[in-house]
């Protein structure tokens, strides 16, 4: 049985997002006793565990909506502020962040090619699904 190209992309994307969510749970469990700010841990769980798992579920139930959510989620996480203004106390569980800016004072930006790649793959799969639907 041959899988179509969008189905293969959805499968690989769901595996990557599931791995990211499981790693986020593991990181959260490791830092649970050390966390002084529970709101930072809550935001971390929401962004890196709940949203990827909802996206994986939607990828198989409603692929267009799931790919759109994956595209939006990854695009928003592709550039992150680091420092005192950051809402999350921990970084992404999977990251290939490239630092930009001055980190000597605790401020700067991370540009993450992994999330740029996830958003690009989601956009390509979304375009292919739309073409197939016509």
N, C-alpha and C positions, 0 to 999 in steps of 0.2 A: 504494500500500500504506500503510494507516493504522497508525501505531504506537500502541500502547496507552499510557496515561498512565504506568504504572510503567516501561515500557520507555524512554520519553522521559526520565524522571527519571534512570534508570540511565545512559543515554547522556550526559546533561549532567554528572552526577556523575563519571562515569569520565573525561570530558574535563577537568574541573576538577582532579581528583586527578592525572591524567597531567601536566598543565601544572605543578602544584605539584612533582611529582617531578623533572621536567626542570629547573625553576628551582633546585631544591635541588642537583642535580648541578652546574649552572653555578656556583652560589655556592661549592660545595665545591671545584671546580677553581680558582676564583679565590683561595680562601684556603688552598689546599693547601701552598704554599710558606711561608706566613706563620703557619701553625698551630704553636703551641708545645705545645699539649696535644692529642695525637692521640685520646685517649679522648673528648674533647668533640666532635671531628669525627666519630668513629665513632658516637656517640649521635645526632648530627645526621643522619648518613646513614641510620641505622636508622629514625628516627622520620619523617623527611620524604622519604625516597626509597624505602626497601624496603617499609615498611608501606603507603604509598599504591599502589605498583605491585602488591603482593599483593592489595590490596583491589580494584583495577581488574580484575585477573584473576578474582577470586572473584565480582565483580559480574556477569560474563558466564557463568561456569561454574555457580555456585551463588548465585543472586541474594539469597536470604534471608540466607545466611551472610555474603555480601559487604556487604549493607546493615547487618547487625548489627555487623560489624567497623568499617565506616565510621562508624556511630553512636557506637560506643565510642571510636574513635580521635579523632573530632572533639570529643566531649564532654570527653575528658581534656585536650585542647589548648585548650579555650575559655577557661580561666583558667590563666595561667602566672605563676610567680614570676620576678622579675627581680632580679639581684644576685648576691652571692657564693655563694648556695646553689643557684643554677641549674646543672643538669648540662650544659646546652648552651651552647656559646660563641657561637652565632649565633642570631638570631631566625628566625621562620618565613619562608620564601621569599615567601609571599603572606600579608599580615596587615593587618587593620584595627584593630589593638590600641588600646584605650582605657586609658590609665594610671590606676591607682587607687593611692593611698598616697603615701608620702613618697619621692621619688626623689633628694632632695638627699644622702642618705647611701648611695645605691646600692641601696636596697631598695624594693620595691613590687610591684604586681601588674598584669598586663595582662589585660583582659577583651576577647576577640576576637569581634566579631559575625560575622566570616566563618565561624569554626569553629562558632559557635552556629547559624548558618544551615545549614551542612553537616549538622550533627547533626539539625536540625529536618527538613530535606528527606529525610534518610535514614529518620527515624522515620515520616514521612508515607508514603514509598514502601513501607516495610516493612509498615505497617498495610494499605495497599492491596493488596499481594501476598498478605497473609494472608486478606483478605476475598475476593479472587479465587479462592483455593485452596479455599474452602469450598463 
